Amino acid sequence: MAFSYNYVQGGTEQMGMIFGSVMKWCYGITKNYGLAILLFTVFSKVVLLPVSVWVQKNSIKMVKLQPEINRIKARYFGDKETIADQQQALFKREKYNPMASIIPLILQIVLLMGVVEVIYHPLEYILNLPKEEITVLNDTTVSLKEGLNPESGSFELAVIDAFQSHEYDAQYQAVLSAETCRALNEIGMKFLGMNLGWIASVNGGVSWIAPLLAGLSAWLLAFAQNRMNVLQVEQSRINQYGMMALSVGISLYLGVFVAAGVVLYWIASNLLAIVQQYLLNLAINPAHYVDHADLEASREELRQLEEGKPKRKWNDPLTRRSREDYKRFFSIANKHLVFYSEGNGFYKYYRGTIEFLLNYTNIPIHYITSDPDDQIFDLAKEQPQIHPYYIDSTTLITLMMKMDADVVVMTMPDLENYQIKRSYVRKDVKYVYVPHAMDSLNLTMRTASMDHFDAILVTGKNQKEEIEATEHVYQLPPKELIECGYPLLDDMRKAYQAKREVTRSEKTILIAPSWQTDNIVDSCLDELLEQLNGEDYHVVVRPHPQHIRHMPERMNQLKERFAGNRNIEIQTDFSRNDTVFESDLMITDWSGIAYEYAYTTCKPVLFIDTPMKVMNPEYEKIDVPPINIWMREVIGKVVSPNAMEEVPSVVKELLSHSEEYRETIDSFVKEYVYHPGTAGEVGARYLIDQVFHSASQRHLEKE
């Protein structure tokens, strides 16, 4: 410990010698200690200007890189290790030093230590008195004035103060040379009425102005930096105010326990830093280098991920379960086939394929789901071939990046575009996309949502033509397009055919709106019900589940309004599916349920022509008309929401031609949906081939 103290003490003395010579030069020009401190402060800022310029450029570079950093955080969301590695690689590529921002703080501390040493020892560094004279002066002062501590850091300031009080002139003149006495009398220790040797905690009174001014200067600097410094401007309000409070607190504390001369330097340094930052911004304007629009866009991408991040505690049962399943997943080597499900409702899209795999192969099926209550866990109890895993949405990001399977099957689009990425540990993983609708992928999916899959189990020729045209327009490498069909349609048709035909005296009309802007409920439901109310129909309104969730009062009002009406029923019990397939006619807008209903029952649909929902604003670049638009006139009729008076006649026309529509829709399904009745088998056989192909490739590589 003694070595450490001596080392620091020696370093401080070395700085004192260097700074002392500069301070002596400043004092020689000004002949006033306060003005000398101010001149010294200006001199230090000028000498260190190259460092300040470098820090300014480095700060601009950091903010310029921030959009890329934000997108790294979004791309590898949740994987702290990978984010750190990627950031380090980015800093190395751009030659950015993240430690540069602390250089001004380090220099400030070094300067402060040197200034304290100089200001506290003016006899040595300013007056350059011989050591013998200093010793005599100190000993004499101690003998004359009680209460002085020679070990105090500010002892020399107290000595000068005692000498300049002229209370002990005779005693000092008896032991000091005339030259020394003249020098001690001439040194100006006052500045603007304040004795620079005063310490607020010792002298009290007016000396308390010093720490208050120090705190004020720190506040002004923090306030200015929060508006001018390119790095601090981008900090959050909490960080800005936090740094301001810390800076002001340190300055106040410093001002209480150090001499006013040191406080003067601190105040001058803070104020000059404001001027310097203003000049640096004029010379090297951050606005010329930083793309603020891109910066804000990258922030928004990251913000959306963070807002959607599950806020669970580390020891939360579901978090613990996800963590354990994550470990169990990676404890198994040679995983051939993995399915991913976003939730319980997605198993229906895999059912036909998985059932074929279970019946005709022994391939282990690793099934990842983000729903802790997914039905797959109950199914796995009866089928040991299925290995289910619950992985929460945050952990899923890391799991997917470390995926080590041969084939991964997903209904989730936008692979690689957002937080879910292709594997970083295996480049040969085959990613297979399973559509969860039979309509246009080009219109109803986001731009580039299919681009990073290796294969797509297309439901029909319209989807195949769209993807091929997309690859041509955007010059994309061709994907495998497997003419698979739609296993869910096969399941629905089997269930429908197994149902006993229900004969009613009155026709049933099902109104099934979508959940999008200006849907039937929002735009014309009241007028539609008025037109159908007097007819001899049983009308069932089956709102979208989101209507029940977000508009409960509106739904309750509808139920109350038609409570005594035998012709109109508001159905909010979604456990009942009989109404969908027993209806004679469906009325909807752009809901995907129209295709499932028509393709399953071969019954017509009346479409209310509300504004179309377009997920892909570039869909018209693809010269394949979306099936969603033109097929409506094939499987039914279209009526404008502003022409509700036409509904009764159109309904009658559709119902009276039901047999013709049955034949038309059945022919349409055979033409536009691949392999009706065997889609699950087709998809399963493709996956089997891919699994065995991957196994063969690995075997050949080993040989």
N, C-alpha and C positions, 0 to 999 in steps of 0.2 A: 504493500500500500504506500510506503514511504517513497519507493521508486516511482510509482505512478504519480504521486503528488509532485515530486521534484521534476519529473518529466514535463508535466503540464506547466509547472511554474517556470521552468526553463524556456518552454515554448512561448509563454506569455511575455517573458522578458525580451526574447528575440523579436517578437512582433512589436513590443514597445520601442525597441531601438530603431526599427525601421519606420514605424509610424511617428515616433518621436522626432525624427529628423525632418519628416514632412510637416509635422505640426509646428516645429520650430521655424521652418521656412515660412509657413502661413502666418505665424505670430510676428515674424520679422516684417512682414508686409503690412499687417493690420494694426499691430501694437495693442491689440485687445484680444483677450482670451476667447470671448464669445464669438467675435468675428473670425478669429483663427479657426475655431471649430466649424463654423459655417463654411469657410473657404476650404477646409480639409474635406468636408462632406461633398462639396462640389467637385473637388479634385478626385476623390475616390470614385464618384459616378463617371467622370470622364475616363479615368484609367480603366474602369471595368466595362466601358461601353461595348467593346467587342464581345464580351461575354453576354451582355444583355441582348445584343443583336442576335447572337447565336441561339439564345434561349427563346427569343421571339420567333425565329424561323422554326425552331424545334417544336414550339407550341402550335404554330400554324400547321406544321406537318401532322401533328397528333390529331388536330381537329379535322384536317383533310382526310386522314385515314379512318376517322370515326364511322362513316357509313360502312366501310368494309369490315370494321371491327363489329359493328352491330349485326351485320349479316352473318358473320362468323358465329356470333352468339345465337342467332336465330337458326342457322343451319345445323349447329351442333347443340341445340337447346337441351340443357340438362346434363351434358357431358363436360364437366369442368376441366378434366384433364385434356381432352381434345381441344377445347376452346383455348386453354393456356398454350398448348403446343402450336396451334394455328396462329395465335397472336404473336408468339415469339418468332415464328417463321416470317410473318408479315413485317415485324419490326426489323428483322435482319435484312429482308429484301429491300426495305425502304431506308435502311441505315438510320433508323430512329432509335434514340436512346431514351427510354421511359424515365430514367433517373435524372434527366436534365432539368426537370421542373424543380428539383430540390436544390440545385446548384445555387440559385440566388439566396436561399435560406442559409445554406452553409457559409457562403461568403459574408452574409450579413452577421452571422454569429462570430466568424473570424474577425471581421472588422470591429464588431462591438467589443470583443475581448481586447483587441489592440488599443481601441480608443479608451476603454476603461483604464487600461494600464497607463496610457499616456496622461489622461486627465487626472488620474489619482496620484501621479508622480511628476508634477510640474518642476520640482526642484532638479530632477535628473534630466528630463527630456526637453524642457523648454528653456530653463535658465542654465542648464549644464553646469551646476555648481560642483566644485570638487567634493569627493566623498567625505573628506575630513570636515569640510564646512557643513555638509548636510548632517553629519553625525553630531557636531557641536550644536547646530541649530535645533535639532530634534531633542537632544538632551537638555538644552537650556529651556525649551518650551515645556517639556515634561516637568521640570523643576519649578517653573513659574506658574503653570496652570494646572489645577487639580482636575481629575476626572478624565484626562486624555489617555487613550490606550495606544501605545506605540505599535501594537500588532494589528491595529485597525487598517483596513485597506485605504481609507480616506484620511489617514493620519497627516500626510503632507499638506492636504487642503486645510486642515485645522491649524497646522503650524503657520501657514501663510495668513490665515484669518487672524490668528493671535498676533503675528508680527504687524499686520496692517492696522490693528486696533490702536497702535501707538501707546498702549498701556505699559509696555515694558521696554521702551526705546533705550533707556540707559543700560539695562542688562544686556540687550542684544548687541548694542554698539560696543560694549566692553569685550565681547568675545568674537564678533564677526568683523570682517574687513569692510571698509567703506564701500567697495565695489559691490559686495554681496548685499549690503543693506540697501543700496540704491536699486539694485535689480529686484529685490523683494518688494520695494515700495512701488516700483513702476509696473509690475505685472498686474494687468487689469482683470480682476476676478469677478467683476460685476457686468451684467448684460441686461439692459432694459430694466434696471433696478433690482435684478435678482442676483444674489451671490451664487456663482457657479459651484461653489464648494458645499452649499447647503444640501442636506438630505431630509426629505419630508418626514421620515419616520423618526429623525433625531431632532431637527430644528423646529418642526411644526410651523404653525402660523402661515405666513404668506408662501412659504416653501411648498405648501400643498397644491399650489397652482401648477407646479411642474408635472406631477403625475396626471392631473386632469387634462393638461394640454397634450401629454403623451397619448392618453387614451383617445382624445379627440382626433389627433393626427392619424392614429391607427384606424379609427372609424372612417375618416375621409379617404384614406388609402384603400381600405376594403370596399367602400362604396364605389370608388372610381374603378377599381380593378374588376368588380362585378359587372361593370358596364363597358370596360375597354379591353381588358385582358382576354385574348381569344380563347384561352382554356377555361377561365373562370366564368365567362359568359355562358358557356355550354353546360356548366354545372347546374344541378337542381337547386331550387330555392333553399331547401334544407341545408345542402352543403355550403351554399353561399353564406347564409346567415350563420351557420355553424362556424365557418372560418372567420367571419367578421367578429363574432363573439369571442372566439379564442384569441384573435389578434388584439382586440381591445383589452381583454382580461390580462394578457401577458404584458401589454404596455403599461397598464395601470399598476400592476405588481412591480414591474421594473422601475417605474417612476417613483414609487414609494421608498425603495431601498437603495437607489444609487444616487450619486451626486447630480445636481441640476445640470452640470456641464455635459454629463453623459445623456441626460434627458434631452438637452438641446440638440445634440448630435442625432438622437433618435427621431425627434420631431422633424428636423431638417431633412433627414434621410427619407422619411415617409412622404413629405411634401414633394421633394425632388423626384421621388419614384413616380408620383402622379404625372408630373411634367414629362418625365422620360418616357412613360408609357404612351402618352399622347403623341409625342414626337415619333416614337417608333411606329405607331399605327399610321402616321402620315407617310413615313418613309417606306414601311413594309406593310401595306394595307391587307389585313386578313381577307377582306371581301374579294380581293383579286385571286385568291387561291382556294377558297372554301366554297363548295357547291351546297348552299344551305337547303335547297329544295331536295336534293338527294339525301342530305343528312336527316331532314325531317321525315322523309319517306322511309328510311332505314329504321329510324326510331319507332315509327308507327308499326312496322313489321314486328319489331321486337316487343313493343308494347302489347300487341294483340296476343302474342304467345304468352307473355307474362300474365296477362289478365285471364287467360284460359287455363293457366297452370293450377292444378288442384292444390288447395291450401290445406294440406294435411300435416299433422305433426309426425315426427320421425317414428314415434312409437304407436301411432294410430294402427288399429288392427288391420285395416285394408292396406296401408303402406307396408306393414310388416309382411303381410301375405304376398303382396306384389314382389317385395324384395326376395322372399324365400323362393317364389316361383321363378324369378329371374335366375337365381343361383341354380335351381333344379334344371332349368332349360339348358344352361351352358355346361352342366355336369354331364350331359349326354353327348357322346361323340357320334359322328356319322349320321347326322339327321338328314334324311333324304327329302321329306315332304313336310312343309309347314303351311298352315292356313292362318290367316289373320282376320279376325272379326271385330268390327267397331263396337258391336253390342249384341244383345240377345236376339234382336230382330233380323240379324244378317245370316243366321244359320240356314234359313230357308233357301238362300241362293246357292248354298253348297250341298244341300241335303241329297239331291239325286246323285251327284258325283261321289260324295263320301259314302253313301250306301252301297254303290257299286264297288268301291275300293274295299269296303268291309266284307262284302259278300264274295269277292273273287281274288283278293290278294291278302298278303300278310304284311304289307307295308305299314310301318308305324305312322300314325297320323298325329302330328304335333299341332295342336290347335291353340293359338294365342287369342285371347279376347280381352277387351278393355272393360268388360262388364262382369263384376263379381258374381252376379246372379244369372249368368248365361246358362241356358239349358244344356250346353255341352257338358257341364260338370255332372249332371244327372245321367246323361247319355253315356258318359265315360264309365260310370259305375257298372253298366251292363256290357260295355264294349271295351275290354282292356287294350284293344288295339289303338284306342284314342288316348292321347296324352294331353290333357288340357292345362292351360296356364293362365292365371289372371295377372296381367301386366298393366299398371295404370298408365295414363297417357304421357306422363313425364318420363317414366322408366322406359316406355316403349321406344322413345327416341334413341336412347343409348342401345337398347337391345337390337333395333333394326340396323344401326351402324355396325354392330358386331355380329350380325347374322352369319351363321356358319352352315346353312342348309343348302341342299342341291337345288330345290325348287320352292319358291314362296308364292302362294296364291292369295290374292287380295281383291276385295271389292272397293277398297279405298283408292280413289284416283290421286293425281298430282304427286306421284312418287318423285322425289328429288326436288320438287318445286318449292316445298315448304319444309316443315321440320322432319318429316319422315324421309330418310335417305336410303339409297342402295348401300349394300354392305361395304365396309372399308377393309374388312379382313379377307374377304373372298370376292374376286372380280368375276368369278364364273357362276355366281348364283343366278338362276333363271327366275325372273319375275313375271308372273302370269296375272293378267287382269281379268276379272269376272264382272261383266256389266250387271247392274241390278235394275235394269229396265230394258225394254225392247225398242225404245225410241231413239232419236238422233243423239249420238254422242257428241257430234260437232256443235249442236245448238245448246244442249243442256249441260255440258261440262265446260269448265274453264279452259281458256286457251292453253295449249300444250299439256293438258292434263294426262294424256296418254303417251307422251313422247318418250318417257324413260322406262317403259315396260318392254320386255323382250317378246312377249306373246299376249294375244288377246283372244279370249273365247267369244267371238262375235256371235250375236243372237240371230242375225239375218243378213241378207245381202246388202241392205241399205247401210248398215254399220260398216261392213267390209269395204264398200265403195267409198264411204266417207274417209276412212283411215287411209286407204290407198291414195286418195286425192290429196289429203293433208300431207302425206309424206312427199308427194310430188311437188306441191306448192312451196313447202318449206325446206325442200331438199334434205329430208330426214332419211336415215338408214331404214330400210324396210323391216318391219316386225313380222313375226309369225302370226298369221291370222287364221285361227282354227274355226272352221265352219261348225260350230258347236250346237247352237240353239239356245233355248231358255229352259233349264230344268224346272224352274218354279212354275212355268206355264204347264208343263207336263203334270206336275203335282196338282195344280188347280183343276186341270181338266179331268184328272182321275177322280178327284174329290167331287167335282160337279156331276160327273156321270154316275157316281155311286149314290148320289142323293136321289131320293124318291121325288118324282114330279109332283109339285103342289098345284092343284087346280083351284083357281079363285074366280068368283063371278066378276070381280073388278080387277082392272089392270093395276099393277104396282109400278110407280115411278120413283126412282131413287135420285135424289139431288146430292151430289158429292163434290163439293167445291175444293179447290186447291188452297194452299196457304202462300199466296204471293200478292203483290200489289194489285188492288182493284179486282180481287176475286169476286165470285158471285155474292158471297155474304156481304162484302163491303160495298158492292155497286148496285145490285138489282134483285136481291132475294125477296124483298117485300113485294115488288111488282110481279115477280115470277110466281109467287104463291097466290097472289090475287088472281092471276090468269088461270091457275090450275084448280083453285078452290071450288069453283062451281061445277067442275066436270066430274064425271063418274070414275074417279081414280083414287087409289090409295097412295098418297104422296108421303114419302119418307125423306126427311132432311137429315143427312148424316154429316155434320160439320167435320172439318179437319181437326185432329186432336189439338192443334195449336190454337184453334178458336176456343176450345173449352178451357185451355190453360190461360190464354191472354184476354179473353172476352167473356168471362163467366156471367156477368150481368146481362149482356146481350143475349146469351144463350138461354138464361133463365127467363128473360122477358118473352122470348119466342115460345118457350114451353108453356108459360102461363097464358100467353095469347091464344094458343091453339089447344089448350087443355081439354076443352069440350068439343073439339072438332074431330069427328070420326074419320074425316078424309085426309087430315094432315097430322103427321107424327114427327116430333123432333127427337131424334135418337142420339143419345150421348153415351150409350153403353157400347164400348168398342170391343167387348168380349164376344158380341154377337156378330157373326159373319153371314148368317143365313140370308139377311136382307139383301146383301150385295148380289148373290147369285140367283135369288128367287125373284128379283125385280124383272119386269118386262122391258124396261127402258131406263137408261141412265142419263141424267142431265149433269154436265160438268163444264169446266172451263178448259184449263190446260193441265189438269191433274193426270198423272201417270196411271191412275186407277182406271181410266177409260180404256186403255189398251188391254189391261189384265181382264177387265170385265168383258169387253167385246171379244177378245181372242179366246176366252174361256167358254163363254155362253153362246157366242155367235149371235148376240142380240145387238140392236143398234144403239147409238149414242147421239144425244142432242148436245151440241157444243155451244155454249154462250161465248161469243167472241170478245172476251175481255182482253186487255193488253197482254201481249205475249211476254213471257219471262225469257230473257236471253242471257245466258251465263257467259257465252263466248261472243264478245262484240265483233270478232273477226270471222264469224261463221260464214258470211257471204263470200269470203275469199275462196271457199271450197265450192266447186261447181257440181255439188250434189244436193238437190233440194231436200231439206230436212223432212223426214217422214212425218214428224209431228204436225206439219202444216198441211200437206196435201192429202194425207190419209183420212183426215176428218170427213171429207166429202165422200170417201169410199165406205166408211163404216157407219156413217150417219149424216146428219145435217148440221149447219152452222147458222146461228141466229145472233144478230147484234144485240148488245145489252140495251140499246135504245129502241128496240123493236119488240118489246115483250108481248105486244098484242098478237104477234105472229106465232107465239109458242103453241097455243091450243091446236091450230091447224097443222103445224109441223109435227106435233106429237101424234095426232091422229094418222097422219100420212106414214110416219115411221112404224107405228103399231100395225097398221093395216097391211104393210109390206114386210112383216117380220120374217116370213118364210123366204122371201127373196133375199133379205139381208143375211139370213142364216147361210145360204149357199154362197153369197158374195164374200162374207167374212171368212168362212171356212176356206175358200179358194185363196183369199188374200193371205191367210196365215200360212198355208202350204207354200205360197210363193215367196213370202218375205221373212219367214222364220225357219231356220235350219232344223232338220231332224226332229219334227214333232213326235213326242212320245219316247225318244231315246237320247235326248240331249245330255242327261247325266252320264250315260254310258260313254258317249263320244268324248266328253270332257275328261272322264276318268281314264279312258284308254290313252289319251294324249299325255296326261300326267304320268301314267305308268311308263310310257315310252321315254319320257324325259328323265325319270328317276333311273331307269336301267341304262340309259345313255350316259348319264353322269357317272354312274358306278363303273361302267366299262372304260370310260376315259381315265378315271383315277387308277384303274387296274393297269391300263397300258402305260401310264406315266410311271408307275412303280417299277414295271419291267424295264 
